[in-house]
Amino acid sequence: MATPNDPDKLATQPDALPLSDLALLGTLTGPSGPQALLRLPSGKISRAAPGDEVGGMRLTAIGVGEVNLTKGGRVYRLTVPGA
């Protein structure tokens, strides 16, 4: 199978992830339990589990393609773009 000339263009959605925001890239479940793959506002990619602090918020739950984070008693829900 040949590789397309521009795989990055085929695999991306323009403006789907604002670069200045915390973004959910994906969720996975392994031997140690559920984890989330997040892109921080700094551009760094981080893997996190429930209870971890991410971007100044606490990751409280991970579901298929979504996570819940809390800060100051408020709950924020992130979803994988396009999911």
Backbone torsions as a table, in degrees:
resi	resn	phi	psi	omega
1	MET	NA	131.4	-179.0
2	ALA	-82.0	148.4	176.1
3	THR	-86.0	132.0	177.8
4	PRO	-59.0	153.7	-180.0
5	ASN	-64.7	-34.4	-178.2
6	ASP	-126.8	67.6	-177.2
7	PRO	-61.9	-30.3	179.5
8	ASP	-64.7	-35.6	178.5
9	LYS	-71.7	-34.0	178.9
10	LEU	-74.1	-26.8	-173.9
11	ALA	-99.3	3.9	-176.7
12	THR	-122.1	157.0	174.9
13	GLN	-115.8	115.0	-177.9
14	PRO	-54.8	133.5	175.9
15	ASP	59.8	21.1	179.5
16	ALA	-72.8	-28.8	-178.8
17	LEU	-124.5	103.8	176.0
18	PRO	-56.5	128.7	-173.4
19	LEU	-68.1	-20.4	-177.5
20	SER	-94.1	1.5	-177.0
21	ASP	-111.6	159.2	169.1
22	LEU	-68.2	132.5	-176.8
23	ALA	-134.3	140.6	176.1
24	LEU	-88.0	122.0	179.2
25	LEU	-94.4	-29.0	179.8
26	GLY	175.9	167.9	175.9
27	THR	-128.4	152.4	179.4
28	LEU	-151.0	158.6	176.3
29	THR	-126.8	126.7	179.7
30	GLY	-129.2	-168.4	-178.8
31	PRO	-58.3	-28.8	-179.2
32	SER	-92.3	5.4	177.6
33	GLY	106.8	-171.3	-177.1
34	PRO	-71.4	145.8	176.7
35	GLN	-140.6	157.7	178.2
36	ALA	-122.2	144.0	175.0
37	LEU	-106.5	115.3	-173.6
38	LEU	-122.5	144.8	171.3
39	ARG	-102.8	121.5	-179.4
40	LEU	-78.1	159.9	177.9
41	PRO	-55.5	-25.6	178.1
42	SER	-73.8	-12.2	-177.0
43	GLY	99.1	-12.4	179.3
44	LYS	-69.6	141.6	176.0
45	ILE	-96.2	132.7	-176.8
46	SER	-131.8	139.8	172.7
47	ARG	-101.8	130.8	-175.6
48	ALA	-137.5	154.5	178.5
49	ALA	-120.1	162.8	177.0
50	PRO	-52.8	134.8	-178.3
51	GLY	98.9	-18.2	179.7
52	ASP	-75.1	152.2	173.1
53	GLU	-94.6	131.0	-178.3
54	VAL	-136.6	121.2	177.3
55	GLY	56.8	34.4	179.6
56	GLY	80.9	6.7	178.3
57	MET	-123.8	158.3	178.4
58	ARG	-97.0	126.1	176.4
59	LEU	-77.8	115.8	-173.6
60	THR	-106.0	-24.9	-179.2
61	ALA	-155.8	146.9	177.0
62	ILE	-129.0	126.1	175.0
63	GLY	-121.9	-175.3	179.2
64	VAL	-69.5	109.6	177.5
65	GLY	73.4	15.0	179.0
66	GLU	-153.7	155.7	176.0
67	VAL	-138.8	156.3	171.3
68	ASN	-115.2	135.8	176.4
69	LEU	-126.9	150.6	177.8
70	THR	-125.0	148.1	175.0
71	LYS	-156.1	125.4	178.2
72	GLY	58.7	34.3	178.9
73	GLY	82.6	-4.5	178.2
74	ARG	-99.2	146.3	179.1
75	VAL	-105.7	131.6	177.4
76	TYR	-118.0	135.8	-179.7
77	ARG	-113.0	127.8	174.2
78	LEU	-112.8	141.9	175.5
79	THR	-124.8	158.8	176.1
80	VAL	-71.7	125.3	179.9
81	PRO	-57.0	137.5	177.6
82	GLY	81.5	-2.6	-178.1
83	ALA	-87.1	NA	NA
